[in-house]
Amino acid sequence: MTLEGSNVAITVYILFLLIALALSYLYAWKGMEITGLFGSQVFVATVINLFLGVCAIFGWFFYAWGISEALFLGGLVLGAVLLAISEAALIITLFVRRDKFMEAFHERSGVPEHGEFG
């Protein structure tokens, strides 16, 4: 499964997947900051990342199908691995930064955190 000879296409493919990850993270960050909801924002962000990743893989299919079977399969494996890594990185990063997002929501909205009255 070689990917040689398509450096520009591979670069655009990888950049699209990275941009999808960044957009998903930004959506979840701003959504949690505005609404204070964690689970639903993480779910929507992962669906956005999954949708854009699948769009990138389909774009790769259209590009590589007529060139070579090895290029097609190599890009499929690359896309699937990068998509799985980006989904895991998105979920882990959002869970790690959860307290910070919720703190920003409470500061912005003036809603007291659990256990605080006043």
N, C-alpha and C positions, 0 to 999 in steps of 0.2 A: 504494500500500500504506500506508494510514493506520492508525494505532493510537490515534486520538483517541477519547475517551469511555470508555476502560477503564483509567484511571490506577491504580486500586487493584489490578486484576487484573495489570497489567503490573508493578507494584511487587512483588507477591507472587511472580510468575514470576521476576523478576530476583533477588529475595532467595533463592528456592529454589535457583537455580543457583549463587549465591555460597555458600550454606550447603553445597551439594554439594562445591564446591571446597575449602572449609575442612575438611570431614569427611575428604575424600580426603587432604589434606595431613597432617592429624593422624594418620590411620591409618598413612601411610607413615613419618612421623617416629617414632612410637612403635614401629612394627614394626622399623624399622632399628635403633633404640636397643636393642631387646630381642634381636633375632636376629642383627644384623650383616649381614643379606643386603640388598643394594641392588636388584638387578635384579628379583627377584620381588616385593619390596614396592612398587616403582614400577609394575610391571605391575598388581598388584592395586589400587593406588590409582587408576590410570587407568581400570580397569574399573569401579570404584565410581563415579567421577566420570561416566563415560559412562552407566552405568545410571541414576543419579539425574537426569542431564541429559535422557535420553530419557523418563524418567517425567515430568519437568516439561513437556516438549514434548507428550506425550500428554495431560497435564492441560490444557494450552493448547488442544489440539484439541477436547477435550470442552467447554471453556468457549466457544470462539469459533465453533464450527461453526454453531450456530444463530443467531448474531448477524449476521455479515457475512463475505463471502468475502475482502474486503480485510483485515479484522481477522485472519482465519484465516491468510492468507498472510503478512501483516506479522509476526505472532507467530512463524510458522514460520521466517522469515528471521532474525528477532531471536534466536530460540533456537538456531538452527544456528550463527550467528556467535558468540554468547556461549559456546556449548559448545566450539567450536573454539579460541577464545581461552583458555578456562579449561583445556582439556587442554594447550595449549602452555605456558601459565603454570605449571601444575602440574609438568610434566616439566622445564622449564627451572629452576624454583626448586629442585626436588629435586636436579638435577644440580649446581647452583651450591653447594648446602649439603651435598653428599655427604661431603666431608672432615669437616665438623663432626659429622655424624651418626655417621660411623664412629669418630671420636675419642671421642664420648660412649659408643659401644658398648664400645670398648676400655677406657675408664676404669671403666665400670660392671661389666664382666665380668672384668676382670683379665687378659684375653687379650692378649698382646703383639702389637703391630703387625708388619707384615712387616719383616724385617731386624733386629728387636730380639730379644735372647735374655736370659733372666734371670728 
